[in-house]
Amino acid sequence: METLEFVIYPDGRVQEKVTGIIGASCAEVTAAIESQLGNVINQEQTSEYFAQQVNQTAVATTQATYSEW
């Protein structure tokens, strides 16, 4: 599940935490929000940022023979 969490401090700082998004696509999700909030002072990537989606494909080949013996 993808979640965005925002903590707004009394001095106006906003902390944003993104979870559930694998890879660098989280930057695409948050870009519009961050542009409206103002200057980004610090970014820390989580382990999900560095993870890669695994796509597995399996191909099965069958061969049938027929004999009239």
MODELLER restraints for C-alpha pairs under 7 A, 6 or more apart:
rsr = mdl.restraints
at = mdl.atoms
rsr.add(forms.Gaussian(group=physical.xy_distance, feature=features.Distance(at['CA:1:A'], at['CA:20:A']), mean=5.34, stdev=0.5))
rsr.add(forms.Gaussian(group=physical.xy_distance, feature=features.Distance(at['CA:2:A'], at['CA:19:A']), mean=5.77, stdev=0.5))
rsr.add(forms.Gaussian(group=physical.xy_distance, feature=features.Distance(at['CA:2:A'], at['CA:20:A']), mean=4.26, stdev=0.5))
rsr.add(forms.Gaussian(group=physical.xy_distance, feature=features.Distance(at['CA:2:A'], at['CA:21:A']), mean=5.86, stdev=0.5))
rsr.add(forms.Gaussian(group=physical.xy_distance, feature=features.Distance(at['CA:3:A'], at['CA:18:A']), mean=5.83, stdev=0.5))
rsr.add(forms.Gaussian(group=physical.xy_distance, feature=features.Distance(at['CA:3:A'], at['CA:19:A']), mean=5.31, stdev=0.5))
rsr.add(forms.Gaussian(group=physical.xy_distance, feature=features.Distance(at['CA:3:A'], at['CA:20:A']), mean=6.31, stdev=0.5))
rsr.add(forms.Gaussian(group=physical.xy_distance, feature=features.Distance(at['CA:4:A'], at['CA:16:A']), mean=6.96, stdev=0.5))
rsr.add(forms.Gaussian(group=physical.xy_distance, feature=features.Distance(at['CA:4:A'], at['CA:17:A']), mean=5.76, stdev=0.5))
rsr.add(forms.Gaussian(group=physical.xy_distance, feature=features.Distance(at['CA:4:A'], at['CA:18:A']), mean=4.70, stdev=0.5))
rsr.add(forms.Gaussian(group=physical.xy_distance, feature=features.Distance(at['CA:4:A'], at['CA:19:A']), mean=6.63, stdev=0.5))
rsr.add(forms.Gaussian(group=physical.xy_distance, feature=features.Distance(at['CA:5:A'], at['CA:16:A']), mean=5.62, stdev=0.5))
rsr.add(forms.Gaussian(group=physical.xy_distance, feature=features.Distance(at['CA:5:A'], at['CA:17:A']), mean=5.01, stdev=0.5))
rsr.add(forms.Gaussian(group=physical.xy_distance, feature=features.Distance(at['CA:5:A'], at['CA:18:A']), mean=6.43, stdev=0.5))
rsr.add(forms.Gaussian(group=physical.xy_distance, feature=features.Distance(at['CA:6:A'], at['CA:14:A']), mean=6.57, stdev=0.5))
rsr.add(forms.Gaussian(group=physical.xy_distance, feature=features.Distance(at['CA:6:A'], at['CA:15:A']), mean=5.53, stdev=0.5))
rsr.add(forms.Gaussian(group=physical.xy_distance, feature=features.Distance(at['CA:6:A'], at['CA:16:A']), mean=4.60, stdev=0.5))
rsr.add(forms.Gaussian(group=physical.xy_distance, feature=features.Distance(at['CA:6:A'], at['CA:17:A']), mean=6.48, stdev=0.5))
rsr.add(forms.Gaussian(group=physical.xy_distance, feature=features.Distance(at['CA:7:A'], at['CA:14:A']), mean=5.57, stdev=0.5))
rsr.add(forms.Gaussian(group=physical.xy_distance, feature=features.Distance(at['CA:7:A'], at['CA:15:A']), mean=4.98, stdev=0.5))
rsr.add(forms.Gaussian(group=physical.xy_distance, feature=features.Distance(at['CA:7:A'], at['CA:16:A']), mean=6.55, stdev=0.5))
rsr.add(forms.Gaussian(group=physical.xy_distance, feature=features.Distance(at['CA:8:A'], at['CA:14:A']), mean=4.55, stdev=0.5))
rsr.add(forms.Gaussian(group=physical.xy_distance, feature=features.Distance(at['CA:8:A'], at['CA:15:A']), mean=6.48, stdev=0.5))
rsr.add(forms.Gaussian(group=physical.xy_distance, feature=features.Distance(at['CA:21:A'], at['CA:48:A']), mean=6.77, stdev=0.5))
rsr.add(forms.Gaussian(group=physical.xy_distance, feature=features.Distance(at['CA:22:A'], at['CA:48:A']), mean=5.13, stdev=0.5))
rsr.add(forms.Gaussian(group=physical.xy_distance, feature=features.Distance(at['CA:22:A'], at['CA:49:A']), mean=5.78, stdev=0.5))
rsr.add(forms.Gaussian(group=physical.xy_distance, feature=features.Distance(at['CA:22:A'], at['CA:51:A']), mean=6.05, stdev=0.5))
rsr.add(forms.Gaussian(group=physical.xy_distance, feature=features.Distance(at['CA:22:A'], at['CA:52:A']), mean=6.56, stdev=0.5))
rsr.add(forms.Gaussian(group=physical.xy_distance, feature=features.Distance(at['CA:22:A'], at['CA:53:A']), mean=6.85, stdev=0.5))
rsr.add(forms.Gaussian(group=physical.xy_distance, feature=features.Distance(at['CA:23:A'], at['CA:48:A']), mean=6.11, stdev=0.5))
rsr.add(forms.Gaussian(group=physical.xy_distance, feature=features.Distance(at['CA:23:A'], at['CA:49:A']), mean=4.26, stdev=0.5))
rsr.add(forms.Gaussian(group=physical.xy_distance, feature=features.Distance(at['CA:23:A'], at['CA:50:A']), mean=5.64, stdev=0.5))
rsr.add(forms.Gaussian(group=physical.xy_distance, feature=features.Distance(at['CA:23:A'], at['CA:51:A']), mean=5.58, stdev=0.5))
rsr.add(forms.Gaussian(group=physical.xy_distance, feature=features.Distance(at['CA:23:A'], at['CA:52:A']), mean=5.88, stdev=0.5))
rsr.add(forms.Gaussian(group=physical.xy_distance, feature=features.Distance(at['CA:24:A'], at['CA:49:A']), mean=5.49, stdev=0.5))
